[in-house]
Amino acid sequence: MPIPQNLLLLVVAAFLLGWLLASVSASLTARYKAKKRDQRDETIRSLEAELRVAQTELERHKSEADAQQRSLRDTTTDLHKRDTAITEQQTQIDRLGYDLRGSIKKTRELRAEVADRATQIVHAEVKIREVETELSLARASADLMATGVLAYGDDSGEDDASGNAAEISETTKAAG
């Protein structure tokens, strides 16, 4: 049985029409699906973007933390050096204070000793002046007695002169 040619044309036309409708339908469906994506896909994409941003910030914060750690170590080292220097200076200040107190004590002792010696010197000078005065009086008396100007009640000048000389020497010894 031969197939009529109309039928064959009709089958080919139906096939072409089906193919054309399927292409248009697939194209429209693809556009519609492109417009209406699944919400989970959007969430996944946004989470992936946030993850990349968070990883970038993490790297930046790690580098900042490393820099701060280095700065902290340097600062700690500087503080230890300053503490050591302060301790040494405080020790030196304490030592100098102790030395100063000792020097002040010695200075006071020396001042007291100098004052005592000055007092002794003044007393010695006063005694020396008294002795010099007595000596000059004794010499003057002896000179007057030798010249005969000074005479005491008795005409025997020697006894009086020796008595006066004995009195003068006793007075000098008592003063000395």
PyMOL commands that set and color helices and strands:
alter all, ss='L'
color gray80, all
select helices_A, chain A and resi 5-35+39-147+157-175
alter helices_A, ss='H'
color red, helices_A
deselect
rebuild
show_as cartoon
